[in-house]
Amino acid sequence: KGLAVQGKGSGATDITDADVKGAQMEKATLGDARLAGADLSNADLTGAELSRSKLAGTVLANARLERCNLTRADLTGADLSGAALTNANLADADLSNANLTNSDLRGARVQGANLNAADLDGAVTTGVDFTFAKLGKARIQLSVKSLPPKIQNMIELHLLWADSQGKRGEQANLSGQ
């Protein structure tokens, strides 16, 4: 506990199964690190380099991973619930069976990522292109707040229109959106 790492670290770092809740590791260089099974809940890894790291089964609940490079990282079965992954690079990462419930993935790159059987319930995915991600058996239940503001407004007006039987709001026209 109480781990603080900033800037360059050892790429061969091994904190497998360690309890490092709340660690301060902004911009840490931990490419190829072994962190499997570690508890990094509430840790701050903003801007950290974690490409090719072994994070299978790691607890990263409510962790800050904004702008983090997780390219080709193994996050199989990791707990990323409530994690802030804004603008993170998850390209080619293995997130199969990962818990991403209520995480913030706005602007994250997921090209080639394996999200098979991942739970993305309630995740904010604005600006995320899932086109080349593997989503087999993934659980995704997007909230209205994950949609662009213009679409959110259209839905709100449509619900008002439907509830008032056409007296208020307006019927949604989503063609071309």
OpenMM code with the backbone's topology and positions (N, CA, C; nanometers):
from openmm import Vec3, app, unit

residues = "LYS GLY LEU ALA VAL GLN GLY LYS GLY SER GLY ALA THR ASP ILE THR ASP ALA ASP VAL LYS GLY ALA GLN MET GLU LYS ALA THR LEU GLY ASP ALA ARG LEU ALA GLY ALA ASP LEU SER ASN ALA ASP LEU THR GLY ALA GLU LEU SER ARG SER LYS LEU ALA GLY THR VAL LEU ALA ASN ALA ARG LEU GLU ARG CYS ASN LEU THR ARG ALA ASP LEU THR GLY ALA ASP LEU SER GLY ALA ALA LEU THR ASN ALA ASN LEU ALA ASP ALA ASP LEU SER ASN ALA ASN LEU THR ASN SER ASP LEU ARG GLY ALA ARG VAL GLN GLY ALA ASN LEU ASN ALA ALA ASP LEU ASP GLY ALA VAL THR THR GLY VAL ASP PHE THR PHE ALA LYS LEU GLY LYS ALA ARG ILE GLN LEU SER VAL LYS SER LEU PRO PRO LYS ILE GLN ASN MET ILE GLU LEU HIS LEU LEU TRP ALA ASP SER GLN GLY LYS ARG GLY GLU GLN ALA ASN LEU SER GLY GLN".split()
positions = [
    Vec3(0.0839, -0.1190, 0.0000),
    Vec3(0.0000, 0.0000, 0.0000),
    Vec3(0.0876, 0.1242, 0.0000),
    Vec3(0.0302, 0.2344, -0.0484),
    Vec3(0.1039, 0.3591, -0.0485),
    Vec3(0.2023, 0.3705, -0.1630),
    Vec3(0.1916, 0.2870, -0.2656),
    Vec3(0.2827, 0.2894, -0.3785),
    Vec3(0.2648, 0.4168, -0.4586),
    Vec3(0.3752, 0.4839, -0.4886),
    Vec3(0.3714, 0.6028, -0.5729),
    Vec3(0.4785, 0.5877, -0.6790),
    Vec3(0.4374, 0.5912, -0.8054),
    Vec3(0.5291, 0.5807, -0.9174),
    Vec3(0.4918, 0.6889, -1.0153),
    Vec3(0.5888, 0.7658, -1.0607),
    Vec3(0.5605, 0.8664, -1.1620),
    Vec3(0.6745, 0.8658, -1.2617),
    Vec3(0.6375, 0.8771, -1.3905),
    Vec3(0.7383, 0.8797, -1.4949),
    Vec3(0.7952, 0.7423, -1.5214),
    Vec3(0.9219, 0.7365, -1.5567),
    Vec3(0.9829, 0.6102, -1.5961),
    Vec3(0.9955, 0.5143, -1.4795),
    Vec3(0.9542, 0.3918, -1.5070),
    Vec3(0.9663, 0.2832, -1.4102),
    Vec3(1.0280, 0.1661, -1.4832),
    Vec3(1.0374, 0.0566, -1.4179),
    Vec3(1.0925, -0.0622, -1.4810),
    Vec3(0.9854, -0.1289, -1.5649),
    Vec3(1.0147, -0.1537, -1.6920),
    Vec3(0.9199, -0.2212, -1.7792),
    Vec3(0.8933, -0.3628, -1.7347),
    Vec3(0.9783, -0.4193, -1.6532),
    Vec3(0.9618, -0.5570, -1.6078),
    Vec3(0.9019, -0.5619, -1.4675),
    Vec3(0.8321, -0.4570, -1.4276),
    Vec3(0.7721, -0.4502, -1.2952),
    Vec3(0.6812, -0.5700, -1.2709),
    Vec3(0.6895, -0.6280, -1.1514),
    Vec3(0.6053, -0.7412, -1.1154),
    Vec3(0.5402, -0.7117, -0.9810),
    Vec3(0.4102, -0.6805, -0.9862),
    Vec3(0.3343, -0.6629, -0.8619),
    Vec3(0.2128, -0.7558, -0.8652),
    Vec3(0.2349, -0.8746, -0.9172),
    Vec3(0.1310, -0.9767, -0.9247),
    Vec3(0.0692, -0.9978, -0.7867),
    Vec3(-0.0656, -0.9968, -0.7814),
    Vec3(-0.1429, -1.0216, -0.6598),
    Vec3(-0.1181, -0.9211, -0.5469),
    Vec3(-0.0517, -0.8090, -0.5741),
    Vec3(-0.0240, -0.7095, -0.4699),
    Vec3(-0.1475, -0.6258, -0.4389),
    Vec3(-0.1549, -0.5748, -0.3173),
    Vec3(-0.2616, -0.4846, -0.2761),
    Vec3(-0.2052, -0.3432, -0.2800),
    Vec3(-0.2360, -0.2727, -0.3874),
    Vec3(-0.1862, -0.1360, -0.4046),
    Vec3(-0.3025, -0.0408, -0.4321),
    Vec3(-0.4089, -0.0561, -0.3555),
    Vec3(-0.5262, 0.0294, -0.3692),
    Vec3(-0.4844, 0.1758, -0.3592),
    Vec3(-0.5419, 0.2580, -0.4475),
    Vec3(-0.5183, 0.4015, -0.4411),
    Vec3(-0.3788, 0.4455, -0.4813),
    Vec3(-0.3008, 0.3586, -0.5436),
    Vec3(-0.1640, 0.3933, -0.5839),
    Vec3(-0.1640, 0.5135, -0.6775),
    Vec3(-0.0648, 0.5977, -0.6644),
    Vec3(-0.0461, 0.7141, -0.7499),
    Vec3(0.0607, 0.6780, -0.8527),
    Vec3(0.0168, 0.6508, -0.9765),
    Vec3(0.1090, 0.6029, -1.0785),
    Vec3(0.0903, 0.6790, -1.2097),
    Vec3(0.0618, 0.8085, -1.2009),
    Vec3(0.0429, 0.8880, -1.3217),
    Vec3(0.1677, 0.8828, -1.4091),
    Vec3(0.1442, 0.8658, -1.5377),
    Vec3(0.2492, 0.8642, -1.6400),
    Vec3(0.3579, 0.7595, -1.6148),
    Vec3(0.3273, 0.6589, -1.5346),
    Vec3(0.4249, 0.5532, -1.5081),
    Vec3(0.4503, 0.4731, -1.6356),
    Vec3(0.5744, 0.4309, -1.6547),
    Vec3(0.6117, 0.3478, -1.7689),
    Vec3(0.6184, 0.2040, -1.7204),
    Vec3(0.5116, 0.1282, -1.7526),
    Vec3(0.5002, -0.0084, -1.7033),
    Vec3(0.4685, -0.1057, -1.8161),
    Vec3(0.5188, -0.0771, -1.9359),
    Vec3(0.4966, -0.1684, -2.0476),
    Vec3(0.5524, -0.3055, -2.0136),
    Vec3(0.4810, -0.4108, -2.0494),
    Vec3(0.5194, -0.5499, -2.0228),
    Vec3(0.5170, -0.5860, -1.8745),
    Vec3(0.4612, -0.5007, -1.7896),
    Vec3(0.4567, -0.5287, -1.6456),
    Vec3(0.3642, -0.6458, -1.6154),
    Vec3(0.3904, -0.7111, -1.5033),
    Vec3(0.3064, -0.8215, -1.4568),
    Vec3(0.2295, -0.7729, -1.3340),
    Vec3(0.0990, -0.7512, -1.3559),
    Vec3(0.0127, -0.6970, -1.2513),
    Vec3(-0.1082, -0.7871, -1.2277),
    Vec3(-0.1050, -0.9084, -1.2804),
    Vec3(-0.2196, -0.9994, -1.2722),
    Vec3(-0.2633, -1.0200, -1.1277),
    Vec3(-0.3937, -1.0070, -1.1055),
    Vec3(-0.4500, -1.0312, -0.9738),
    Vec3(-0.4261, -0.9207, -0.8728),
    Vec3(-0.3572, -0.8143, -0.9111),
    Vec3(-0.3301, -0.7051, -0.8170),
    Vec3(-0.4581, -0.6261, -0.7911),
    Vec3(-0.4663, -0.5609, -0.6763),
    Vec3(-0.5790, -0.4738, -0.6451),
    Vec3(-0.5317, -0.3297, -0.6601),
    Vec3(-0.5707, -0.2707, -0.7727),
    Vec3(-0.5367, -0.1318, -0.8035),
    Vec3(-0.6627, -0.0451, -0.8012),
    Vec3(-0.7616, -0.0858, -0.7219),
    Vec3(-0.8837, -0.0071, -0.7158),
    Vec3(-0.8507, 0.1340, -0.6662),
    Vec3(-0.9179, 0.2314, -0.7268),
    Vec3(-0.8998, 0.3733, -0.6947),
    Vec3(-0.7594, 0.4253, -0.7238),
    Vec3(-0.6804, 0.3505, -0.7997),
    Vec3(-0.5457, 0.3961, -0.8356),
    Vec3(-0.5539, 0.5032, -0.9436),
    Vec3(-0.4546, 0.5886, -0.9493),
    Vec3(-0.4465, 0.6900, -1.0539),
    Vec3(-0.3335, 0.6512, -1.1485),
    Vec3(-0.3729, 0.6045, -1.2675),
    Vec3(-0.2781, 0.5630, -1.3704),
    Vec3(-0.2924, 0.6524, -1.4936),
    Vec3(-0.3354, 0.7752, -1.4727),
    Vec3(-0.3556, 0.8682, -1.5829),
    Vec3(-0.2295, 0.8780, -1.6682),
    Vec3(-0.2450, 0.8555, -1.7995),
    Vec3(-0.1334, 0.8687, -1.8926),
    Vec3(-0.0261, 0.7617, -1.8800),
    Vec3(-0.0530, 0.6552, -1.8068),
    Vec3(0.0479, 0.5502, -1.7870),
    Vec3(0.0678, 0.4670, -1.9134),
    Vec3(0.1858, 0.4137, -1.9282),
    Vec3(0.2231, 0.3239, -2.0383),
    Vec3(0.2140, 0.1814, -1.9854),
    Vec3(0.1085, 0.1098, -2.0292),
    Vec3(0.0860, -0.0271, -1.9838),
    Vec3(0.0699, -0.1231, -2.1009),
    Vec3(0.1261, -0.0883, -2.2158),
    Vec3(0.1115, -0.1757, -2.3323),
    Vec3(0.1749, -0.3118, -2.3035),
    Vec3(0.1061, -0.4165, -2.3519),
    Vec3(0.1490, -0.5553, -2.3377),
    Vec3(0.1589, -0.6020, -2.1921),
    Vec3(0.1021, -0.5279, -2.0990),
    Vec3(0.1069, -0.5673, -1.9580),
    Vec3(0.0114, -0.6815, -1.9293),
    Vec3(0.0447, -0.7597, -1.8305),
    Vec3(-0.0378, -0.8732, -1.7860),
    Vec3(-0.1237, -0.8250, -1.6692),
    Vec3(-0.2528, -0.8025, -1.6982),
    Vec3(-0.3453, -0.7494, -1.5985),
    Vec3(-0.4658, -0.8407, -1.5786),
    Vec3(-0.4533, -0.9668, -1.6142),
    Vec3(-0.5647, -1.0614, -1.6019),
    Vec3(-0.6087, -1.0702, -1.4561),
    Vec3(-0.7401, -1.0547, -1.4341),
    Vec3(-0.7950, -1.0648, -1.3004),
    Vec3(-0.7626, -0.9475, -1.2091),
    Vec3(-0.7018, -0.8454, -1.2617),
    Vec3(-0.6657, -0.7280, -1.1808),
    Vec3(-0.7906, -0.6485, -1.1448),
    Vec3(-0.7938, -0.5943, -1.0247),
    Vec3(-0.9036, -0.5083, -0.9812),
    Vec3(-0.8619, -0.3640, -1.0056),
    Vec3(-0.9309, -0.3014, -1.1011),
    Vec3(-0.9067, -0.1608, -1.1352),
    Vec3(-1.0359, -0.0811, -1.1179),
    Vec3(-1.1200, -0.1248, -1.0246),
    Vec3(-1.2476, -0.0579, -1.0007),
    Vec3(-1.2241, 0.0870, -0.9599),
    Vec3(-1.2964, 0.1766, -1.0247),
    Vec3(-1.2883, 0.3203, -0.9975),
    Vec3(-1.1485, 0.3791, -1.0171),
    Vec3(-1.0655, 0.3112, -1.0932),
    Vec3(-0.9308, 0.3619, -1.1207),
    Vec3(-0.9362, 0.4705, -1.2278),
    Vec3(-0.8388, 0.5583, -1.2259),
    Vec3(-0.8262, 0.6623, -1.3283),
    Vec3(-0.7240, 0.6138, -1.4307),
    Vec3(-0.7739, 0.5885, -1.5523),
    Vec3(-0.6902, 0.5365, -1.6604),
    Vec3(-0.7023, 0.6251, -1.7843),
    Vec3(-0.7306, 0.7538, -1.7642),
    Vec3(-0.7447, 0.8450, -1.8770),
    Vec3(-0.6131, 0.8515, -1.9554),
    Vec3(-0.6254, 0.8487, -2.0884),
    Vec3(-0.5105, 0.8583, -2.1787),
    Vec3(-0.4050, 0.7498, -2.1533),
    Vec3(-0.4444, 0.6420, -2.0925),
    Vec3(-0.3544, 0.5311, -2.0626),
    Vec3(-0.3340, 0.4463, -2.1882),
    Vec3(-0.2131, 0.3997, -2.2117),
    Vec3(-0.1860, 0.3121, -2.3247),
    Vec3(-0.1909, 0.1671, -2.2774),
    Vec3(-0.2996, 0.0992, -2.3152),
    Vec3(-0.3191, -0.0411, -2.2796),
    Vec3(-0.3191, -0.1293, -2.4043),
    Vec3(-0.2495, -0.0842, -2.5091),
    Vec3(-0.2418, -0.1603, -2.6330),
    Vec3(-0.1872, -0.3000, -2.6051),
    Vec3(-0.2580, -0.4006, -2.6559),
    Vec3(-0.2205, -0.5416, -2.6435),
    Vec3(-0.2088, -0.5907, -2.4984),
    Vec3(-0.2671, -0.5169, -2.4039),
    Vec3(-0.2636, -0.5600, -2.2644),
    Vec3(-0.3600, -0.6767, -2.2440),
    Vec3(-0.3272, -0.7649, -2.1512),
    Vec3(-0.4147, -0.8767, -2.1154),
    Vec3(-0.4950, -0.8365, -1.9926),
    Vec3(-0.6213, -0.8006, -2.0163),
    Vec3(-0.7128, -0.7595, -1.9099),
    Vec3(-0.8250, -0.8623, -1.8935),
    Vec3(-0.7961, -0.9869, -1.9262),
    Vec3(-0.8948, -1.0933, -1.9172),
    Vec3(-0.9516, -1.1009, -1.7756),
    Vec3(-1.0837, -1.0897, -1.7638),
    Vec3(-1.1490, -1.1010, -1.6341),
    Vec3(-1.1194, -0.9884, -1.5373),
    Vec3(-1.0602, -0.8800, -1.5848),
    Vec3(-1.0282, -0.7668, -1.4961),
    Vec3(-1.1554, -0.6944, -1.4539),
    Vec3(-1.1533, -0.6345, -1.3360),
    Vec3(-1.2647, -0.5546, -1.2854),
    Vec3(-1.2321, -0.4075, -1.3088),
    Vec3(-1.2956, -0.3512, -1.4123),
    Vec3(-1.2780, -0.2109, -1.4470),
    Vec3(-1.4075, -0.1338, -1.4208),
    Vec3(-1.4890, -0.1838, -1.3294),
    Vec3(-1.6167, -0.1180, -1.3019),
    Vec3(-1.5930, 0.0223, -1.2485),
    Vec3(-1.6637, 0.1179, -1.3074),
    Vec3(-1.6528, 0.2569, -1.2651),
    Vec3(-1.5219, 0.3242, -1.3023),
    Vec3(-1.4371, 0.2561, -1.3784),
    Vec3(-1.3068, 0.3133, -1.4151),
    Vec3(-1.3222, 0.4254, -1.5176),
    Vec3(-1.2365, 0.5239, -1.5082),
    Vec3(-1.2321, 0.6339, -1.6044),
    Vec3(-1.1282, 0.5987, -1.7102),
    Vec3(-1.1761, 0.5617, -1.8294),
    Vec3(-1.0889, 0.5204, -1.9396),
    Vec3(-1.0993, 0.6190, -2.0561),
    Vec3(-1.1292, 0.7437, -2.0264),
    Vec3(-1.1459, 0.8453, -2.1293),
    Vec3(-1.0190, 0.8563, -2.2134),
    Vec3(-1.0368, 0.8446, -2.3452),
    Vec3(-0.9264, 0.8552, -2.4419),
    Vec3(-0.8152, 0.7532, -2.4196),
    Vec3(-0.8462, 0.6423, -2.3547),
    Vec3(-0.7468, 0.5358, -2.3361),
    Vec3(-0.7304, 0.4589, -2.4670),
    Vec3(-0.6130, 0.4022, -2.4868),
    Vec3(-0.5874, 0.3202, -2.6042),
    Vec3(-0.5939, 0.1736, -2.5633),
    Vec3(-0.7027, 0.1080, -2.6045),
    Vec3(-0.7248, -0.0335, -2.5744),
    Vec3(-0.7152, -0.1188, -2.7008),
    Vec3(-0.6491, -0.0664, -2.8027),
    Vec3(-0.6380, -0.1386, -2.9296),
    Vec3(-0.5703, -0.2738, -2.9078),
    Vec3(-0.6325, -0.3775, -2.9636),
    Vec3(-0.5806, -0.5142, -2.9569),
    Vec3(-0.5666, -0.5690, -2.8148),
    Vec3(-0.6276, -0.5037, -2.7162),
    Vec3(-0.6239, -0.5534, -2.5783),
    Vec3(-0.7231, -0.6684, -2.5633),
    Vec3(-0.6952, -0.7585, -2.4696),
    Vec3(-0.7873, -0.8685, -2.4406),
    Vec3(-0.8666, -0.8331, -2.3157),
    Vec3(-0.9922, -0.7963, -2.3368),
    Vec3(-1.0832, -0.7598, -2.2286),
    Vec3(-1.1944, -0.8638, -2.2154),
    Vec3(-1.1680, -0.9847, -2.2604),
    Vec3(-1.2709, -1.0881, -2.2526),
    Vec3(-1.3062, -1.1134, -2.1062),
    Vec3(-1.4369, -1.1269, -2.0813),
    Vec3(-1.4899, -1.1488, -1.9468),
    Vec3(-1.4595, -1.0365, -1.8479),
    Vec3(-1.4195, -0.9198, -1.8974),
    Vec3(-1.3902, -0.8063, -1.8092),
    Vec3(-1.5193, -0.7385, -1.7642),
    Vec3(-1.5155, -0.6800, -1.6462),
    Vec3(-1.6282, -0.6049, -1.5920),
    Vec3(-1.6013, -0.4565, -1.6167),
    Vec3(-1.6750, -0.3996, -1.7125),
    Vec3(-1.6617, -0.2579, -1.7458),
    Vec3(-1.7900, -0.1820, -1.7123),
    Vec3(-1.8686, -0.2350, -1.6182),
    Vec3(-1.9950, -0.1700, -1.5841),
    Vec3(-1.9694, -0.0289, -1.5317),
    Vec3(-2.0516, 0.0624, -1.5802),
    Vec3(-2.0460, 0.2028, -1.5387),
    Vec3(-1.9103, 0.2685, -1.5587),
    Vec3(-1.8300, 0.2150, -1.6473),
    Vec3(-1.7010, 0.2772, -1.6775),
    Vec3(-1.7217, 0.3904, -1.7784),
    Vec3(-1.6249, 0.4788, -1.7871),
    Vec3(-1.6306, 0.5910, -1.8803),
    Vec3(-1.5290, 0.5656, -1.9907),
    Vec3(-1.5788, 0.5268, -2.1070),
    Vec3(-1.4930, 0.4925, -2.2209),
    Vec3(-1.4958, 0.6011, -2.3288),
    Vec3(-1.5429, 0.7204, -2.2956),
    Vec3(-1.5536, 0.8245, -2.3979),
    Vec3(-1.4208, 0.8428, -2.4718),
    Vec3(-1.4293, 0.8311, -2.6047),
    Vec3(-1.3118, 0.8541, -2.6890),
    Vec3(-1.2070, 0.7442, -2.6848),
    Vec3(-1.2333, 0.6351, -2.6158),
    Vec3(-1.1344, 0.5262, -2.6079),
    Vec3(-1.1208, 0.4574, -2.7435),
    Vec3(-1.0003, 0.4096, -2.7737),
    Vec3(-0.9751, 0.3357, -2.8977),
    Vec3(-0.9797, 0.1866, -2.8657),
    Vec3(-1.0689, 0.1143, -2.9359),
    Vec3(-1.0872, -0.0287, -2.9095),
    Vec3(-1.0693, -0.1143, -3.0349),
    Vec3(-1.0071, -0.0618, -3.1389),
    Vec3(-0.9884, -0.1374, -3.2618),
    Vec3(-0.9134, -0.2670, -3.2318),
    Vec3(-0.9736, -0.3787, -3.2728),
    Vec3(-0.9095, -0.5086, -3.2548),
    Vec3(-0.9181, -0.5632, -3.1134),
    Vec3(-0.9788, -0.4897, -3.0210),
    Vec3(-0.9889, -0.5363, -2.8823),
    Vec3(-1.0846, -0.6553, -2.8740),
    Vec3(-1.0536, -0.7481, -2.7860),
    Vec3(-1.1397, -0.8633, -2.7618),
    Vec3(-1.2260, -0.8331, -2.6402),
    Vec3(-1.3543, -0.8054, -2.6655),
    Vec3(-1.4500, -0.7760, -2.5594),
    Vec3(-1.5517, -0.8902, -2.5455),
    Vec3(-1.5117, -1.0100, -2.5865),
    Vec3(-1.5996, -1.1262, -2.5790),
    Vec3(-1.6435, -1.1487, -2.4337),
    Vec3(-1.7745, -1.1555, -2.4120),
    Vec3(-1.8352, -1.1790, -2.2815),
    Vec3(-1.8032, -1.0701, -2.1788),
    Vec3(-1.7571, -0.9536, -2.2242),
    Vec3(-1.7333, -0.8412, -2.1324),
    Vec3(-1.8676, -0.7794, -2.0939),
    Vec3(-1.8749, -0.7223, -1.9745),
    Vec3(-1.9966, -0.6565, -1.9273),
    Vec3(-1.9761, -0.5054, -1.9335),
    Vec3(-2.0449, -0.4416, -2.0284),
    Vec3(-2.0355, -0.2968, -2.0477),
    Vec3(-2.1652, -0.2270, -2.0062),
    Vec3(-2.2423, -0.2900, -1.9210),
    Vec3(-2.3685, -0.2323, -1.8765),
    Vec3(-2.3453, -0.0938, -1.8160),
    Vec3(-2.4163, 0.0051, -1.8665),
    Vec3(-2.4085, 0.1400, -1.8130),
    Vec3(-2.2815, 0.2153, -1.8485),
    Vec3(-2.1950, 0.1561, -1.9302),
    Vec3(-2.0713, 0.2245, -1.9692),
    Vec3(-2.1030, 0.3422, -2.0613),
    Vec3(-2.0307, 0.4510, -2.0444),
    Vec3(-2.0441, 0.5664, -2.1321),
    Vec3(-1.9481, 0.5433, -2.2480),
    Vec3(-2.0037, 0.5352, -2.3701),
    Vec3(-1.9231, 0.4972, -2.4868),
    Vec3(-1.9274, 0.6019, -2.5976),
    Vec3(-1.9563, 0.7262, -2.5638),
    Vec3(-1.9605, 0.8323, -2.6633),
    Vec3(-1.8266, 0.8406, -2.7356),
    Vec3(-1.8314, 0.8383, -2.8681),
    Vec3(-1.7103, 0.8512, -2.9485),
    Vec3(-1.6285, 0.7243, -2.9604),
    Vec3(-1.6809, 0.6109, -2.9145),
    Vec3(-1.6091, 0.4834, -2.9249),
    Vec3(-1.6561, 0.4114, -3.0510),
    Vec3(-1.5613, 0.3729, -3.1348),
    Vec3(-1.5926, 0.3006, -3.2580),
    Vec3(-1.5671, 0.1522, -3.2346),
    Vec3(-1.6759, 0.0752, -3.2209),
    Vec3(-1.6659, -0.0675, -3.1957),
    Vec3(-1.6565, -0.1499, -3.3241),
    Vec3(-1.6430, -0.0852, -3.4401),
    Vec3(-1.6469, -0.1542, -3.5684),
    Vec3(-1.5537, -0.2746, -3.5758),
    Vec3(-1.4316, -0.2627, -3.5334),
    Vec3(-1.3356, -0.3728, -3.5468),
    Vec3(-1.3062, -0.4434, -3.4144),
    Vec3(-1.3861, -0.4161, -3.3131),
    Vec3(-1.3709, -0.4857, -3.1848),
    Vec3(-1.4478, -0.6180, -3.1900),
    Vec3(-1.4026, -0.7138, -3.1141),
    Vec3(-1.4700, -0.8437, -3.1053),
    Vec3(-1.5671, -0.8374, -2.9875),
    Vec3(-1.6980, -0.8425, -3.0174),
    Vec3(-1.8004, -0.8214, -2.9153),
    Vec3(-1.8856, -0.9446, -2.8881),
    Vec3(-1.8418, -1.0629, -2.9304),
    Vec3(-1.9215, -1.1840, -2.9104),
    Vec3(-1.9622, -1.2015, -2.7645),
    Vec3(-2.0906, -1.2155, -2.7393),
    Vec3(-2.1474, -1.2375, -2.6066),
    Vec3(-2.1225, -1.1226, -2.5089),
    Vec3(-2.0771, -1.0075, -2.5585),
    Vec3(-2.0596, -0.8919, -2.4704),
    Vec3(-2.1963, -0.8402, -2.4286),
    Vec3(-2.2048, -0.7914, -2.3078),
    Vec3(-2.3292, -0.7338, -2.2564),
    Vec3(-2.3148, -0.5821, -2.2635),
    Vec3(-2.3950, -0.5230, -2.3513),
    Vec3(-2.3904, -0.3774, -2.3683),
    Vec3(-2.5321, -0.3239, -2.3577),
    Vec3(-2.5551, -0.2445, -2.2578),
    Vec3(-2.6824, -0.1774, -2.2436),
    Vec3(-2.6489, -0.0302, -2.2273),
    Vec3(-2.6544, 0.0398, -2.3389),
    Vec3(-2.6140, 0.1794, -2.3387),
    Vec3(-2.7210, 0.2672, -2.2754),
    Vec3(-2.6768, 0.3672, -2.2048),
    Vec3(-2.7700, 0.4630, -2.1470),
    Vec3(-2.7846, 0.5800, -2.2444),
    Vec3(-2.8918, 0.6524, -2.2314),
    Vec3(-2.9143, 0.7688, -2.3172),
    Vec3(-2.7997, 0.8681, -2.3016),
    Vec3(-2.7426, 0.8790, -2.1810),
    Vec3(-2.6345, 0.9763, -2.1589),
    Vec3(-2.5075, 0.9421, -2.2368),
    Vec3(-2.4993, 0.8208, -2.2909),
    Vec3(-2.3815, 0.7848, -2.3707),
    Vec3(-2.3955, 0.8317, -2.5156),
    Vec3(-2.5143, 0.8808, -2.5522),
    Vec3(-2.5390, 0.9285, -2.6882),
    Vec3(-2.4988, 1.0752, -2.7012),
    Vec3(-2.4733, 1.1212, -2.8241),
    Vec3(-2.4410, 1.2628, -2.8432),
    Vec3(-2.5556, 1.3517, -2.7928),
    Vec3(-2.5252, 1.4709, -2.7417),
    Vec3(-2.6269, 1.5604, -2.6866),
    Vec3(-2.7442, 1.5870, -2.7815),
    Vec3(-2.7177, 1.5993, -2.9105),
    Vec3(-2.8245, 1.6259, -3.0069),
    Vec3(-2.9257, 1.5106, -3.0072),
    Vec3(-2.8777, 1.3872, -3.0047),
    Vec3(-2.9648, 1.2696, -3.0049),
    Vec3(-3.0389, 1.2602, -2.8707),
    Vec3(-2.9681, 1.2901, -2.7602),
    Vec3(-3.0326, 1.2892, -2.6288),
    Vec3(-3.1527, 1.3836, -2.6283),
    Vec3(-3.1320, 1.5040, -2.6802),
    Vec3(-3.2388, 1.6035, -2.6853),
    Vec3(-3.3557, 1.5541, -2.7712),
    Vec3(-3.3252, 1.4933, -2.8860),
    Vec3(-3.4302, 1.4409, -2.9729),
    Vec3(-3.5127, 1.3334, -2.9017),
    Vec3(-3.4463, 1.2475, -2.8260),
    Vec3(-3.5163, 1.1415, -2.7534),
    Vec3(-3.6039, 1.2012, -2.6432),
    Vec3(-3.5499, 1.2985, -2.5694),
    Vec3(-3.6285, 1.3635, -2.4639),
    Vec3(-3.7537, 1.4283, -2.5210),
    Vec3(-3.7395, 1.5000, -2.6336),
    Vec3(-3.8542, 1.5647, -2.6967),
    Vec3(-3.9545, 1.4614, -2.7483),
    Vec3(-3.9033, 1.3495, -2.7996),
    Vec3(-3.9917, 1.2443, -2.8487),
    Vec3(-4.0706, 1.1806, -2.7332),
    Vec3(-4.0043, 1.1553, -2.6219),
    Vec3(-4.0741, 1.0980, -2.5060),
    Vec3(-4.1829, 1.1928, -2.4559),
    Vec3(-4.1523, 1.3216, -2.4532),
    Vec3(-4.2505, 1.4221, -2.4143),
    Vec3(-4.3683, 1.4209, -2.5116),
    Vec3(-4.3378, 1.4109, -2.6403),
    Vec3(-4.4397, 1.4063, -2.7458),
    Vec3(-4.5291, 1.2827, -2.7282),
    Vec3(-4.4665, 1.1673, -2.7036),
    Vec3(-4.5420, 1.0432, -2.6884),
    Vec3(-4.6284, 1.0461, -2.5614),
    Vec3(-4.5708, 1.0933, -2.4500),
    Vec3(-4.6454, 1.0991, -2.3234),
    Vec3(-4.7640, 1.1952, -2.3293),
    Vec3(-4.7508, 1.3028, -2.4081),
    Vec3(-4.8578, 1.4031, -2.4165),
    Vec3(-4.9511, 1.3789, -2.5350),
    Vec3(-4.9340, 1.2636, -2.5987),
    Vec3(-5.0144, 1.2280, -2.7165),
    Vec3(-5.0046, 1.3356, -2.8248),
    Vec3(-4.8825, 1.3843, -2.8460),
    Vec3(-4.8559, 1.4787, -2.9546),
    Vec3(-4.8805, 1.6246, -2.9220),
    Vec3(-4.9153, 1.6570, -2.7981),
    Vec3(-4.9448, 1.7956, -2.7619),
    Vec3(-4.8187, 1.8755, -2.7287),
    Vec3(-4.7146, 1.8087, -2.6802),
    Vec3(-4.5878, 1.8764, -2.6460),
    Vec3(-4.4725, 1.7973, -2.7074),
    Vec3(-4.3575, 1.8595, -2.7112),
    Vec3(-4.2414, 1.7943, -2.7685),
    Vec3(-4.2566, 1.7773, -2.9179),
    Vec3(-4.1835, 1.6819, -2.9726),
    Vec3(-4.1953, 1.6546, -3.1162),
    Vec3(-4.1538, 1.5121, -3.1466),
    Vec3(-4.2124, 1.4591, -3.2538),
    Vec3(-4.1795, 1.3236, -3.2947),
    Vec3(-4.0353, 1.3200, -3.3435),
    Vec3(-3.9611, 1.2209, -3.2982),
    Vec3(-3.8208, 1.2098, -3.3373),
    Vec3(-3.8072, 1.1652, -3.4828),
    Vec3(-3.7133, 1.2283, -3.5502),
    Vec3(-3.6778, 1.1875, -3.6858),
    Vec3(-3.5282, 1.1601, -3.6826),
    Vec3(-3.4932, 1.0345, -3.6752),
    Vec3(-3.3519, 0.9967, -3.6631),
    Vec3(-3.2884, 0.9594, -3.7962),
    Vec3(-3.3583, 0.9836, -3.9051),
    Vec3(-3.2987, 0.9539, -4.0366),
    Vec3(-3.1824, 1.0497, -4.0600),
    Vec3(-3.0731, 0.9957, -4.1034),
    Vec3(-2.9546, 1.0760, -4.1306),
    Vec3(-2.8724, 1.1066, -4.0064),
    Vec3(-2.9053, 1.0484, -3.8934),
    Vec3(-2.8315, 1.0780, -3.7696),
    Vec3(-2.7194, 0.9802, -3.7489),
] * unit.nanometer
topology = app.Topology()
chain = topology.addChain("A")
for resn in residues:
    res = topology.addResidue(resn, chain)
    for name in ("N", "CA", "C"):
        topology.addAtom(name, app.Element.getBySymbol(name[0]), res)
